[in-house]
């Protein structure tokens, strides 16, 4: 019985050298002056001294990092993964052999018209997964979220330089494999093209004439501009944008084509041109009523109020369309916090300033928020009450205090008068994925 428990939990023992460390084992690592339990996800022996890629238990993946052996505590036990059951391997082999054959005698894997095996990126395909299975795993909505492969647990770029900013990526992104050995990857501020050397990047900059996202400028004020880019018309630029955003969005995957999406990019202007601050993507036709598929403020511009402007702009577009909308789920942890704050402030401001009785449906019509998001927000604010057989929204002291703070902040906001845009209309062929 004790042996069975040990097998389930793994084997713990003391070790003295890094040679005994394997992928999957858990050890204690020094992090910010404290000892943290971390799992070894990858080992790099190509350069000396060897480095270990670790994930700290109970911490977000964006804190995963490469460390040297000097940070590993060899005075505490290391837990090794339990041995794999040989019976499980047999079952997996039987499942693989049961894959149906294509009509021409080839397996469905080799008949994959996406040709994932020939793409020069990491972690795009698992052996033994048919094209049909691959498509079933994809979501048919915005970000096409999918369960991550094992390789995507390891962040593959150490540092990127984008314009004047030096940024450390948070997550894996399937950039070309030759870039993963570079200490720094250079990303052009305007075209989002990527380079492994500073010399290549400098030569490219001399030739590139692009100074803004390649789309229509639909909004401009003294602070920011917004550009609308059609994924079908600007595939290369939009794919580069997806690669860049994947470095900072854990749940985003890149198995799909960008054709069915519109990208709304927020920029800041200077004498050099329009610099990308953030963006959100939106399906040209969403069956689920989503007004945002993916949304991101680049790390160098976070905590400056830009995320709120992106969210507000997405709802201004929904108002122009005379629709209600909601972001596609799941949201990232930072995205969820931003949306909750926006929903709360919008609801409080409307209820206090409206001054008269208003229904949930009327609030939805005025703000383009869904009734579900409004009710969830009202519940979180603790203003939803049951009174004389019906639900009412009750403005308590906490809400009034929050309203006063909201007004005192004097945040920047989107001016609807400066939005020059009509909802685009697409044909059936323009809405299809380009498989």
N, C-alpha and C positions, 0 to 999 in steps of 0.2 A: 504493500500500500504506500509506504514511504517513498519507494522507488518511483511509483507512478506519479506522485505529487512532484518529485524532483524533476521528472521528465517533462511535466507540463510547464513548470515554472522556469526551466533552464537550469544550468549547472553553474554554481558560484564557486570561485576559487581565487587564490592569490596568484598573481603573475609578477615577473620581475623585468621582462623585456617587452618591447613593442612587437617583436617577432611573433609573439603568441596572440596578439590582437587580431581578430577576424571581423568581417562585416556581420553586423547583427548583434554583436556583444554590447553590453551596457557597462559603462564605467563612470567613475566620478571625475569630473573635470572642473578646473578652476574657471569661474566666470564672474567677472566684476567683483573679485575679492571673496566670492563664496563658492562652496562646493556644490555642483549641480550634477544630477544623474543624467547621463547623455548616452544616446545610442549611436554606434558607429555605422554610418550609412555608406561610406566609401573610403578607400585607402589609395593614396597617390604615392607610388614608389618610383615614379619616373625621374624625379629630382630628389636630391638629398639636401637636408634631411627629409624623411617621409612626412606626409601630412595626412590628417584624418578628418573626414567630414562628419560632423556630429549634429544630432538633433537633440535639444534639451527637452526632457519630459515636462509636460504641462506648460510648454511655451509655444508661441506661434512659430510656424515654419520660417518666417522671415528672419528669425534670429539664428537659424542654422548657419554654421560657418566651418571653415577649414582651420584646424589647430595643429600645433606642433606637439610632440610627445611630452615636452616639458610641462604642459598644462594638465596631463593625466596623472591622477593620484594612484600610485602603485601600492600605497599602504592600505588601501581598502579593496575589498573583494570585487572581482569583475564577473558579471553574469554572462555566460555564453548561451546562445540559442539552443533550444532542445533539438536533438537529432531528428532529421526528417524520417517519417515512416515510409519504408520501401513499398508498402501496400498502396500508399497514396500515389506514388509514381506510376505504378502499374495501372491504376484507375485512370490517371491522366492520359497515359499512352493509349488506352482502349478508347477513350473519348476522341482523341485526335484521329485515330484510325477509322472512326465512324463518320468522319466528315464526308458528305456527299460529293460525288465526282461531277465535274462539268461535262457537258455533252461531247466536247471534243477530246475527252480523255484526260484533260488537265484538271487539277484541283481548283477549287474556287479561289484559293489563295493566289495561285499563279495567274488566274484570269482576272485579277483585280485591275480594273481599268484606271484606278487612281495610281497604281504602280508605286505603292508606298515603300517597297523594298529598295527602289532605286533613288529615292530622295536622299540627298546628302545632309541629313539631319539626324540627331540622336533621338532614340526612344519613340519612333513613330509607329512601330509595329511589333506585336508579339507573335512569335511563331505559333501556328496552330489555330489562328483566328481567321475565320473565313470572311469574305467581303460582306456577306449577309449579316453575320454576327457583328461586324464592325459598324454597319449602318444601323442595326437595331440598338447598339449601345449609344449612338448619337442622339442627342435631343433634337427635336424638330423646331426648336425656338432659338432665340437670339444668340447666347454665348455658346451654345452647344456643349454644355458642361458634361464631362464624362469622368469616370473613375480614373485617377492618375495611374500611369504605369510606374513600376519600381524605379526606373531610371530618372523619372521626373521628380523624384524626391531629392535629388542632388542638384543644387544650384550650379550651373555650368559656366557662368561668366563671373569673374572676380570684380571687375570694375568697368564702368563705361564713362566716356567723356562725351558730353553733349553740349556743344557750344561752350559757354564759360563754366559749365557745371560738371563736377566730378561726382559720380553717383555709384553707390554700391547696390547691385541688384538684390532683390528679395527672394526670387524664386527661379526655377528652371524655365528656359525658353528655348525652343528648338532652332537656334541659329545654326548655320553651317558648322560642322564639327571641327574644321580647321581653326575656327575662332576660339575654341574652348581652351587651347593651349596658350593663348595670348594673355599677358598680364593686364592689358587695357584694350578695350574695343572702342573705336571712335564711331559715333553716330552723328550724321549730319543733322543740323538743327532744322533744316527746311525740307529736305527730301527724305529724311530718316534712313538713308542708305548707310550701311555699316562697313567698317574697314578694320583690318587687323594691325595696320601700321600707320603711324602719324604721317609718313611720307606719302602713302597712298591717299590718305584723307586730304592732305594739303594739295596734292595734284588735282584731285576731284573738285575741290572747292574753287580752284581757279577756272574750271570749265563750267561748273553748274551755275545756271542763271536763276533758278527757282528761289523766290524770296517769300513765299507764303504757301499754305496748303493749296493743292491744285483743284480748287472748286470755286463756287460762287460765294462771295461775301454777302451774307444775308442780314448781318447786324453789326453796327459799329457805334460805340460811344467814346467818351474821353478815356476810358479805362481798358476795354477789351473789344475784340472783334470775334465774330463767329463765321465759320465757313462751312458750307454744306458740300460734302464729297460723295459722289455715287460710287459704290464699290465696283460696279460693273464697268464704269468708264475709267477708273483710276486703280486698277487691280494692284499694280506693283506698290504704289504708295500706301494703299490700305493694308496690304499684307505686311509691309514694313512696320506700319502702325500697330498691327496685331502682335507682331514679334516683340516690339518694344513694350507694349502693355502687358504681355505675358510675364515679363520680368518682375512685375509688381502686382499681378493678379493671380492668386493661386488656383482659382477654380476655372480660369479661362483656358480653352483648348483651341488648337489651330488645325483641326481636321477638315474644316469646311471651306468652301469658297466664299469670297467676300461679296459676290454679285448680289445677293438678296438684301444687302444692308446699305443704309445711308449712315454716313459718319459726320457728326457735328463737332467741329474742332474749335476750341477757344484759344485765341492768341493774344499776345501782348506786342505792341509795336514799338520799334526804335528805329534809328537811322539805318540799320542793316536790313530790317524787314519784319515779318510777323513770326514771332517765336511761339511754338506750341506750348501751351500751358496745361491743357487737359482736353478730354473729348468724351462724348458718349456715342454709342452706335445704336441704331434703331432699325428694326425690320421694316422693309417697305410695306409689308402686309402682315400684321400680327394677328393670328387666330385667337390668341389669349388676351388681347387688349393691352399688351405691354407697350409703354412709350419709351423704354430704355432697355437695351440688351446688355451692354457693358458700359461702365462708366469709370473714369479714372482721372485723377489729378496727378500729374507727374510729381515725384517726391520733392524735387527742388522748389515746387510752388505750393506745397501743402501747408496747412495751418495759416493761410492768408485769406481765406474766404472764397477761394475760387471754386471749391467743390459745391458750395451752396449756390453759386451763380450757375454752374452747370445744371444742377437739379432744377432751379427756378426756370432756366431757359427751356428745359425739356417740357415743363408744364405750360409754358407760354406757347410752344408749338401745338400742344394738345388743345389749348383754348382756341387757337386758329383753326384747328380741325373740327372743333365742336365735339370733342371726344373726352372721355375720362381715361386716365392711364395710370399705370403702376410699373415700377421697375421689375425686370425679370428676376426671379429668385433661383438660387440663393444669392444674396448679396454678400460681399466680403464684410469682415468685421467693421472696418472703417466706413464702408459704404452704408451699412445698416445704421451706424451711429449718426451719420450725416443726414440720412433720410428721416430718421425719427426726429431729429432736431428741426428739420425743415417742416415736417408735417405739424409738429407741435406749435411752432411759431406761427405758421400760416393759420392754423385753427384758432389759436388764441387771439391773434390780431383781428381776424374776421369777426369773431364773436363779440369782442369788446367794442370794436369800432362800428359794427352794424347797428347796435342799439335797439333792434327789434327782434321779435321772435322769428326764428328761421329753422327750417327743417333740414334733416341730413341730406336729402336729395337736392335742396337748394344750395347747400354748402358745396356739394359735389359739383353742381353746375357752375358755380362761381369760381371754383378753384381748380377744376379738372382732376381732383383727387377722387379715387374710388370710394364708395361708401364703406367698403371693408377697411381701407386704410384710415378713414375718418373715425370709425367706431373703435378700432384698435388704439388709435391715438387718444381718443377721449377716455378710454378705459385706463391707459397708461398715465394720463394726467389726473385721473380720479375725479372727473367732472361728469361722469355718466351716472344718473340717479333714476330710480324708479319712483314715480309720484302719481298717485291717483290713477293707477292702471296703465300708465304709459311711461316710456323712457324720456327723460329730459336732460339737457346739458346745463349744469349748475356751475357758475363762475365763483369759485371760492377765493379766499384771500391770497393763497399761493399763486393762483392764476393771475390775479391782478398785479401782484408783485413782479411776476415774470414778465408781464406786459410792459410794466414801467422800465424794467431792465432792457427789454427788447427795443423800446423806443430810444432809450438813452444811448444804445450802441451805435446808432446811425450807420447801419451796414449799407454797402453798395448793393444795388438791385438792378434788375433788367428793366429797361424802359420799353414797354410794348410799342410805343410810337416809332421807335427806331428799328423795329423788326420789319424788314421788307421781304416777305415770303408768302408764297401760296402753297398749300399742300400739293405735292407732286402726284401725278396720276400715271400708273404703270400698266403696261399690257401684261397678259398672262406669261408670255415668254420672258419678260424682264424680271419676273418674280421667281423664276426657277433657279435652282442650284445648277451650276455648270459642272456636272460630274464628268 
